[in-house]
Amino acid sequence: MSLLENIIPFLNLRLATLNYFERSFELCELVASDNGDSMFAQYCSQGEYKKENWNVDSFNGVSYWRKQSDTVIETDEASAMTSCEMALNINYPMKLVCGIPRSKFPNENLYTKEQIAENITKAISTQTAALKSTLQAKRIQILVTGYSTDSSIILQDEFNGTFNTTVPVEFILIALDVDVQIVIKKDCLQAHCTSDNECENLLNYLTKDQKNVCILKSYDFATAEVLDNLTPQQEADLQAEFGSGTVAIKKSDCATLVQNVNAPGEYCIPKHVIYYSDGSTPVTEQEFDQNLTIPKHTIYKADGITPYGQDEFDQNRIIPPVTPINTLGTILAIGDGGDSPLIADSIITDIIGTPISVPAETNYTVATFIDADAQAFWTAAGIADTNIRLSLNRLVMDLKYHNLWTKFHALYPMVGGNASAHSYNLKNTAQFQIIWSGSPLPTHDANGVSFAGAQYGRTQLVPSATMTLNSTTLFYYSRTNVAAATVVEMGSRNAAGTEQMQLLARLTGNFLTSDMYNGVNGRLQGAVTDSLGFILGTRLAVNDHRIIKNITQLASSATSTSLGALPAFELYLGARNNAGTADLFSTKQCAFAGIGTGLSTVEAVLLYFIIQTFQYRNNRQV
């Protein structure tokens, strides 16, 4: 996957927070016809292009990205980390082209275009730790270097020849020049190393100030990896300075205790804050929740399963006569029920408010936007509530649109308000249905399932039989804030602890904890102050383990090797399955849980956005 393939979807998510665009296209390129006409369009595959990115009057706001010139790559020796490892400075000169209906701005005036351009600049001029981590980059900068609000100039730049270059006056056109700058490490070329001693090469390259000011601060004296490499003289000097016994290591604020050196592997990483481009104003979590991009919908026939082909909606074709149904499967009251022809140019509005024009023919089908998997779930769970059904439909479509649906074996949305509805697996209602256990059983309401004492749920999913080693994810949405304690939100292990998967929202010491696949080498922790919200542990490779809370990656391990194996005991929810016996019972109310394959940080944050939107729609977000 290229760098831009990660960056542009992230920037489109930032644009979605403005609520300017119904559709934000990705990278477009220049398409020319045989007579020399040209325009920018989004490439699909096999030489085919989508040319709908300029249909401004078909969308309630549209944008697309294109490159302005060639990508520039330079070697930046000043950013070198060692004599064998230099950095590449990559610059993508991009242009963002936008068409926005004036109707979005009731108080439009002479300066509205300028205000829109400034708001877009603020939204996309950002740095992100999550994106930086995913790309393994040293630095990422998104810089808006200028913009144009002159419609005639923009049309001249985007079109050539006889292509239709008119735009309704009801739309505002804006084009922004955007430089995407990335500094990323270059592969080490061993042929350039003149000494056999790697330490000597490194030390000769650094100044004394670089060693003391830059390198020394990077050591974490709470880890065995650092302590094992101290020289005898360094150990003696530390004991002489701080006294015998444990040494208290503080964070950079010189006040907050990280951990004692006698607890190797357990240390705190502070929660990150995402700022606007001014570098001082923090972006609140709520600003990421409401304005996700709405995916393209599939229109189905009345059976709710068979999709219509695109050619069936051409103006000169008749759609086969079937009964229209709405989003929830109810017959629509159109005319006399479909026996009479619809009036020419009748307007039917779909689920997201986009008009569908019906030509003057008889027996047209006005179909539905039902997702078959969402429908199967609410049918099995016996859910009749309209709002819950709509939220489930949106949830599944968002997961599929962002390529997250196939990454999970089990998803438990905990809607319906009763034990039966909460037991079903959204991915497949015939697999991994939860069996609730305890005396009394856990309690259930509209907010999810609550555990008190020896209560838990058996997922019937055995990791060793279903999951893949070094590609696993567990997540849990907690609506309860309780004090730190040794309790497990979900997990299982063998008696020896050599096969272990578990997720703990707030372990003793105030640590979010993920074990994959033992509790020593396979344990990863990050500091937390509460047990609320979306928590996730994921492993993408033998040396890549990450933990995320809401939109923040709290910790990652890129060097330690995972030891152990996938447990041969089913995963429990609300407790740990300790070789067939439930223990370490949780008391945190669960409003969503999932089990799947490894996720990147960007994918995990995107999953949070989707689930948080689902929780908002059901009025139970935290």
C-alpha positions in Angstrom: 0.0 0.0 0.0 1.5 3.4 -1.0 1.9 6.3 1.3 -0.8 8.4 -0.4 -3.2 5.4 -0.1 -3.1 5.9 3.6 -2.9 9.7 3.7 -5.8 10.7 1.4 -8.5 8.7 3.3 -7.2 10.3 6.5 -7.5 13.7 5.0 -11.0 12.9 3.7 -12.0 12.0 7.3 -10.7 15.4 8.4 -12.9 17.0 5.6 -15.9 15.1 6.8 -15.8 16.9 10.2 -16.8 20.1 8.3 -20.0 18.6 6.9 -19.4 20.4 3.6 -19.2 17.2 1.4 -21.6 14.4 0.8 -18.9 12.6 -1.3 -15.1 13.0 -1.0 -13.3 11.2 -3.8 -9.7 10.0 -3.5 -6.9 10.4 -6.0 -8.0 11.5 -9.5 -5.8 11.7 -12.6 -6.0 13.4 -16.0 -8.1 11.4 -18.6 -7.8 12.4 -22.3 -10.1 11.5 -25.2 -9.0 10.8 -28.8 -9.8 14.4 -29.8 -7.6 15.9 -27.1 -10.3 16.8 -24.6 -9.3 16.0 -21.0 -10.6 16.1 -17.4 -9.7 14.7 -14.0 -11.4 11.4 -13.0 -10.9 8.6 -10.4 -9.3 5.5 -11.7 -11.1 2.2 -11.0 -9.2 -0.7 -12.7 -8.6 -2.3 -16.1 -8.4 1.1 -17.8 -11.8 2.3 -16.5 -12.4 5.6 -14.8 -15.2 7.1 -12.6 -16.1 10.5 -14.0 -18.7 11.4 -11.3 -16.2 13.4 -9.2 -17.3 16.6 -11.1 -21.0 16.0 -11.0 -21.5 18.7 -8.4 -25.2 18.9 -8.9 -25.5 15.1 -8.1 -24.1 15.5 -4.6 -24.7 17.7 -1.6 -21.1 18.8 -1.8 -18.2 17.0 -3.5 -14.4 17.1 -3.4 -11.5 15.2 -5.0 -7.7 15.1 -4.9 -5.2 15.2 -7.7 -1.4 15.7 -8.0 -0.2 19.0 -9.4 3.3 17.7 -10.5 5.8 14.9 -10.0 6.6 13.7 -6.5 9.9 15.0 -5.3 12.2 12.8 -3.2 15.4 14.1 -1.6 17.9 12.6 0.8 18.0 14.5 4.0 21.4 13.8 5.6 20.7 16.2 8.5 17.9 13.8 9.6 20.2 10.8 9.6 20.0 8.6 12.7 23.2 6.7 12.1 25.9 6.7 9.5 24.1 3.8 7.8 20.5 5.1 8.1 19.5 8.3 6.4 16.1 9.8 5.8 14.2 10.5 2.7 12.2 13.8 2.4 9.2 13.0 0.1 7.0 15.9 -1.1 3.6 15.3 -2.8 2.4 18.5 -4.5 -1.4 18.0 -4.4 -4.5 20.0 -5.3 -7.9 19.6 -3.5 -10.9 20.7 -5.7 -14.2 21.3 -4.0 -17.8 22.0 -5.1 -20.2 23.1 -2.3 -23.9 24.1 -2.5 -24.5 27.6 -1.5 -27.6 26.4 0.3 -25.4 25.1 3.1 -24.7 28.7 4.0 -28.0 30.6 4.8 -26.1 33.8 5.6 -23.8 33.7 2.5 -22.0 36.9 1.7 -19.0 38.3 -0.1 -16.6 36.6 2.3 -18.2 33.2 2.5 -15.8 31.6 0.0 -12.8 32.9 2.0 -14.2 31.5 5.2 -14.8 28.1 3.7 -11.3 28.0 2.3 -9.9 28.9 5.7 -12.0 26.3 7.4 -10.8 23.6 5.0 -7.2 24.8 5.5 -7.6 24.4 9.3 -9.2 21.0 9.0 -6.5 19.4 6.8 -3.4 21.3 8.0 -2.7 18.8 10.8 -0.2 16.2 12.1 -1.2 12.9 13.6 0.6 10.5 15.7 -1.6 7.6 14.5 -0.9 8.3 10.8 2.8 8.8 11.6 2.9 5.4 13.4 1.1 3.6 10.6 3.4 4.9 7.9 6.5 4.4 10.2 7.5 8.0 9.3 9.7 10.4 11.3 7.6 13.4 10.4 4.5 14.3 8.5 3.3 17.8 7.5 0.2 18.8 5.6 0.6 22.4 4.4 -1.9 24.5 2.4 0.3 26.8 0.4 -2.6 28.7 -1.3 -6.1 28.6 -2.7 -8.3 29.9 -5.5 -12.0 30.8 -5.3 -12.3 32.0 -8.9 -14.6 29.5 -10.7 -13.5 30.4 -14.2 -9.8 29.7 -13.3 -10.6 26.5 -11.6 -12.6 25.2 -14.5 -9.8 26.1 -16.9 -7.3 24.2 -14.8 -9.6 21.1 -14.4 -10.9 20.8 -18.0 -9.6 21.1 -21.6 -11.5 21.0 -24.8 -15.2 20.3 -25.3 -15.9 18.6 -22.0 -18.8 20.3 -20.2 -17.2 22.9 -18.0 -20.3 24.7 -16.7 -21.2 24.6 -13.1 -24.6 25.7 -11.7 -24.4 29.1 -10.0 -25.9 27.5 -6.9 -22.4 26.0 -6.2 -19.2 27.5 -4.8 -15.9 26.2 -6.4 -12.7 26.3 -4.4 -9.3 24.7 -5.2 -6.5 24.5 -2.6 -2.8 23.8 -3.2 -1.6 21.3 -0.6 1.9 20.1 0.0 2.1 16.7 1.7 5.6 16.4 3.2 6.9 13.1 4.7 10.3 12.4 6.3 10.8 8.6 6.4 13.8 6.4 7.1 15.8 5.0 4.2 16.9 1.4 4.3 20.3 0.9 5.9 23.0 0.3 3.2 25.6 -1.9 4.9 28.1 -1.2 2.1 28.5 2.3 3.5 29.6 1.1 6.9 33.4 1.3 7.2 33.7 -0.1 10.8 32.8 -3.5 12.1 31.8 -1.8 15.4 28.3 -0.5 15.2 28.5 1.4 18.5 31.8 3.1 17.4 30.1 4.2 14.1 27.2 5.7 16.0 29.2 7.4 18.8 31.6 8.9 16.3 28.7 10.4 14.5 27.1 12.1 17.5 28.3 15.1 19.4 28.5 15.2 23.2 25.3 17.4 23.4 23.5 14.9 21.1 24.4 12.1 23.4 23.4 13.8 26.6 20.4 15.9 25.4 18.9 13.6 22.8 19.9 10.0 23.4 20.0 9.9 27.2 16.3 11.1 27.4 15.2 8.2 25.2 16.3 5.5 27.8 13.6 3.9 29.9 15.2 2.7 33.1 12.0 0.8 33.9 12.7 -1.9 31.3 14.9 -4.9 31.5 16.3 -4.2 28.0 17.9 -0.9 29.3 19.0 -2.2 32.7 20.7 -5.3 31.3 23.0 -3.1 29.2 24.2 -0.9 32.0 27.9 -1.1 32.8 29.0 -2.0 36.4 30.2 1.5 36.8 26.8 3.0 35.7 25.0 0.7 38.2 27.3 1.9 40.9 26.9 5.5 40.0 23.1 5.2 40.0 23.1 3.5 43.4 25.4 6.2 44.8 23.2 9.0 43.5 19.8 7.6 44.4 20.6 5.1 47.2 20.4 1.3 47.2 17.2 -0.6 46.2 14.8 0.7 43.6 15.2 3.8 41.6 12.2 6.0 40.9 12.1 7.1 37.3 10.0 10.2 36.5 8.4 11.4 33.3 9.7 14.5 31.6 7.5 16.7 33.8 9.8 15.7 36.7 6.7 14.9 38.9 4.8 11.9 37.6 6.2 8.5 38.6 6.6 6.1 35.7 7.6 2.9 37.5 10.3 1.4 39.7 13.2 -0.3 38.0 12.3 -3.6 39.7 9.2 -3.9 37.5 10.7 -4.3 34.1 8.4 -4.0 31.1 5.8 -1.9 33.0 5.9 1.8 32.2 3.6 4.7 31.3 3.1 6.4 28.0 1.1 9.6 28.3 -2.1 10.0 26.4 -1.7 12.1 23.2 -3.8 15.2 22.4 -4.6 16.0 18.7 -4.4 19.8 18.0 -5.6 22.0 15.3 -3.0 23.6 13.0 -2.5 26.5 15.5 -0.7 24.0 17.7 -2.7 25.0 20.8 -6.4 24.3 20.4 -7.2 20.6 21.1 -9.7 18.7 19.0 -12.4 17.1 21.1 -13.4 13.5 20.6 -17.0 14.6 19.9 -15.8 16.5 16.8 -14.8 13.2 15.2 -18.0 11.4 15.9 -20.8 13.0 14.0 -19.5 13.7 10.5 -18.3 10.4 9.1 -18.4 10.0 5.3 -21.6 8.3 4.2 -20.7 5.3 2.0 -22.2 4.6 -1.4 -25.3 2.5 -1.0 -26.4 -0.6 -2.9 -30.0 -0.6 -4.1 -31.7 -4.0 -3.7 -34.7 -5.6 -5.1 -37.7 -6.4 -2.9 -36.2 -9.6 -1.6 -33.6 -7.5 0.2 -30.8 -9.7 -1.2 -30.6 -9.3 -5.0 -28.9 -6.0 -6.1 -29.9 -4.2 -9.2 -27.4 -3.8 -12.0 -26.4 -0.3 -12.9 -27.9 -0.6 -16.4 -31.3 -1.3 -14.9 -31.4 2.3 -13.8 -30.6 3.8 -17.2 -33.3 6.3 -18.4 -34.5 4.2 -21.3 -34.9 0.9 -19.5 -37.8 -0.5 -17.5 -37.1 -1.9 -14.1 -38.9 -5.2 -13.5 -42.1 -4.8 -11.5 -41.6 -5.7 -7.8 -43.2 -4.2 -4.7 -41.3 -1.2 -3.3 -40.1 -1.5 0.3 -38.5 0.9 2.6 -35.3 0.6 4.8 -37.1 -1.6 7.3 -38.8 -3.9 4.9 -42.3 -2.2 5.1 -44.3 -1.9 1.8 -44.2 1.7 0.7 -47.6 3.5 0.1 -46.8 4.9 -3.4 -50.0 5.7 -5.4 -52.2 2.7 -5.2 -49.4 0.3 -4.2 -47.7 -0.1 -7.5 -50.6 -1.2 -9.8 -50.6 2.2 -11.5 -47.6 3.8 -13.3 -45.6 6.4 -11.4 -45.8 10.0 -12.6 -43.0 11.2 -14.9 -40.1 12.6 -13.0 -41.5 11.6 -9.6 -39.0 12.1 -6.8 -38.3 9.4 -4.2 -35.8 10.2 -1.5 -33.4 7.5 -0.3 -32.0 6.9 3.2 -29.4 9.8 3.1 -31.7 12.3 1.4 -30.5 12.0 -2.2 -33.3 12.4 -4.8 -33.9 9.5 -7.2 -35.6 10.6 -10.4 -38.1 8.1 -11.8 -38.6 8.4 -15.6 -42.0 8.3 -17.3 -42.5 4.5 -17.6 -44.8 2.0 -15.9 -44.0 -0.4 -13.1 -40.8 1.0 -11.8 -39.2 -0.5 -8.7 -38.4 1.9 -5.9 -36.1 -0.4 -3.9 -34.4 -0.4 -0.5 -31.1 0.3 1.1 -31.2 -2.7 3.5 -27.9 -4.5 4.2 -28.6 -8.3 4.3 -26.3 -8.9 7.2 -27.9 -6.2 9.3 -31.3 -7.5 8.5 -30.3 -11.1 9.4 -29.1 -9.9 12.8 -32.2 -7.9 13.8 -34.4 -10.7 12.6 -32.6 -13.3 14.7 -32.4 -11.0 17.7 -36.1 -10.1 17.4 -35.4 -6.3 17.2 -38.4 -4.3 16.0 -37.3 -0.8 17.2 -36.8 1.5 14.1 -33.9 3.5 15.5 -31.9 0.4 16.5 -32.5 -1.1 13.0 -31.3 2.1 11.3 -28.3 2.3 13.5 -27.4 -1.4 12.8 -27.8 -0.8 9.0 -25.5 2.2 9.2 -23.0 0.3 11.4 -22.7 -2.6 9.0 -22.5 -0.4 5.9 -19.8 1.8 7.5 -17.7 -1.3 8.4 -18.0 -2.7 4.9 -17.3 0.6 3.2 -14.1 1.1 5.2 -13.0 -2.6 4.7 -13.3 -3.5 8.4 -16.2 -6.0 8.1 -14.1 -8.9 6.9 -11.5 -8.4 9.6 -13.7 -9.8 12.4 -14.9 -13.2 13.5 -17.4 -11.9 16.0 -19.1 -8.6 16.7 -21.5 -8.2 19.6 -23.3 -4.8 19.4 -25.4 -5.5 22.6 -28.6 -3.9 21.4 -32.2 -5.1 21.9 -32.2 -4.8 25.7 -32.4 -8.5 26.6 -30.2 -11.6 27.0 -31.3 -13.2 23.8 -30.7 -10.1 21.6 -27.4 -9.5 23.3 -26.2 -13.0 22.6 -26.1 -12.9 18.8 -23.0 -12.4 16.7 -23.6 -9.6 14.1 -21.1 -11.1 11.7 -22.9 -14.5 11.5 -25.9 -15.1 13.7 -25.4 -18.9 13.4 -21.8 -18.7 14.8 -20.3 -17.9 18.2 -23.6 -17.0 20.0 -22.9 -16.1 23.6 -24.2 -18.4 26.4 -24.8 -16.3 29.5 -23.6 -17.9 32.7 -23.8 -17.2 36.5 -26.2 -17.4 39.4 -28.0 -15.0 39.0 -27.3 -14.4 35.3 -25.9 -11.0 34.1 -28.5 -8.2 33.7 -29.4 -6.7 30.4 -31.0 -3.3 29.4 -30.8 -0.8 26.5 -27.3 0.2 27.5 -25.8 -3.3 27.2 -25.0 -6.2 29.5 -23.9 -5.6 33.2 -21.8 -8.0 35.3 -21.8 -8.3 39.0 -19.8 -11.0 40.7 -19.5 -14.5 39.2 -21.3 -13.6 35.9 -19.9 -13.9 32.4 -20.7 -14.9 28.8 -19.2 -17.8 26.9 -18.5 -16.8 23.3 -17.9 -20.3 22.0 -15.0 -18.9 20.0 -11.8 -20.9 20.5 -8.8 -18.8 19.4 -6.6 -21.8 18.4 -9.4 -23.1 16.1 -10.6 -19.8 14.6 -7.9 -17.2 14.8 -4.4 -16.8 13.3 -1.3 -16.4 15.4 0.2 -12.9 15.3 -2.9 -11.4 13.7 -5.5 -10.9 16.4 -7.7 -8.2 18.0 -9.9 -7.9 21.0 -12.0 -4.8 21.8 -14.5 -3.9 24.5 -16.7 -0.8 24.9 -17.1 -0.1 28.7 -19.7 2.2 30.1 -18.5 1.8 33.7 -15.7 3.7 35.5 -14.4 1.6 38.4 -11.2 1.7 40.4 -8.1 -0.2 39.1 -8.2 -3.9 39.9 -7.1 -7.3 38.6 -10.2 -8.1 36.6 -10.5 -9.2 32.9 -13.0 -7.8 30.5 -12.5 -10.7 28.0 -10.0 -13.5 27.6 -8.9 -17.1 28.0 -5.7 -19.0 28.9 -4.3 -22.4 29.7 -3.3 -23.4 33.2 0.4 -22.6 32.7 -0.3 -19.2 31.1 1.7 -20.1 28.0 -1.4 -19.8 25.8 -3.1 -16.5 26.8 -5.2 -13.8 25.3 -6.9 -11.2 27.5 -7.9 -7.5 27.7 -8.0 -5.5 30.9 -9.4 -2.0 30.9 -7.8 -0.8 34.2 -5.4 -3.2 35.8 -4.0 -2.5 39.3 -1.6 0.4 38.9 -4.0 2.1 36.3 -2.8 0.3 33.2 -4.8 -0.7 30.1 -3.4 -4.1 29.5 -3.3 -6.5 26.5 -1.8 -10.1 26.7 -1.0 -11.7 23.4 0.0 -14.5 24.0 1.4 -14.7 27.5 1.5 -12.4 30.5 5.3 -11.7 30.4 6.8 -11.2 27.0 3.4 -10.9 25.4 2.1 -8.2 27.7 1.7 -4.6 26.7 0.5 -1.8 29.0 -0.4 1.9 28.8 -1.4 4.4 31.6 -5.1 5.3 32.0 -7.1 7.3 34.4 -10.5 5.6 34.0 -12.1 2.5 32.6 -14.6 4.2 30.3 -14.9 4.0 26.5 -13.4 2.0 23.6 -10.4 -0.2 24.5 -8.5 -2.4 22.0 -5.5 -4.7 22.0 -4.1 -5.9 18.7 -1.2 -7.8 17.3 -0.2 -7.5 13.6 3.0 -9.4 13.6 5.4 -11.3 15.9 7.1 -8.0 16.8 4.1 -5.6 16.5 1.7 -5.3 19.4 -0.4 -2.2 20.1 -3.1 -0.9 22.5 -5.6 1.9 21.8 -8.1 3.7 23.9 -10.7 5.7 21.9 -8.5 7.7 19.4 -5.2 7.3 21.2 -2.5 4.7 20.8 -1.2 4.3 24.4 1.7 2.0 23.7 3.2 -0.2 21.0 6.0 -2.9 21.0 8.0 -3.1 17.8 11.0 -5.0 19.2 9.8 -7.8 21.6 8.9 -11.1 20.2 5.6 -12.7 21.1 5.9 -16.0 23.0 3.2 -18.5 23.6 0.4 -19.7 21.5 -3.3 -19.2 20.8 -5.4 -20.5 23.7 -7.4 -23.8 23.2 -10.1 -22.5 25.5 -13.1 -20.4 24.4 -13.0 -16.7 25.0 -15.2 -15.4 27.9 -16.8 -12.0 28.1 -16.9 -10.3 31.5 -14.3 -12.7 32.9 -11.3 -14.9 32.1 -11.6 -18.5 31.0 -8.8 -20.0 33.1 -8.4 -23.5 31.6 -12.1 -24.1 31.7 -12.9 -22.2 35.0 -14.2 -18.6 35.0 -12.2 -16.1 37.2 -11.1 -12.5 37.5 -14.7 -11.3 37.0 -15.3 -7.8 35.5 -17.9 -5.4 36.8 -17.9 -3.1 33.7 -21.0 -2.7 31.7 -20.4 -3.8 28.1 -22.0 -1.9 25.2 -20.0 -3.6 22.4 -17.3 -6.2 22.0 -15.4 -7.8 19.1 -12.9 -10.5 18.2 -10.9 -10.3 14.9 -7.6 -10.1 13.0 -4.8 -7.6 13.5 -5.6 -3.9 12.9 -3.4 -1.0 12.1 -3.7 2.1 14.3 -5.5 4.0 11.6 -8.0 1.1 11.2 -8.5 0.9 15.0 -9.2 4.7 15.3 -11.6 4.4 12.3 -13.3 1.5 14.1 -13.7 3.7 17.1 -15.3 6.5 15.0 -17.8 4.0 13.6 -18.7 2.4 16.9 -19.0 5.8 18.7 -21.4 7.0 16.0 -23.4 3.8 16.6 -23.5 4.5 20.4 -24.6 8.1 19.7 -27.5 6.9 17.6 -28.5 4.7 20.5 -28.0 7.4 23.1 -25.5 5.5 25.2 -22.1 7.0 24.3 -19.4 7.7 26.9 
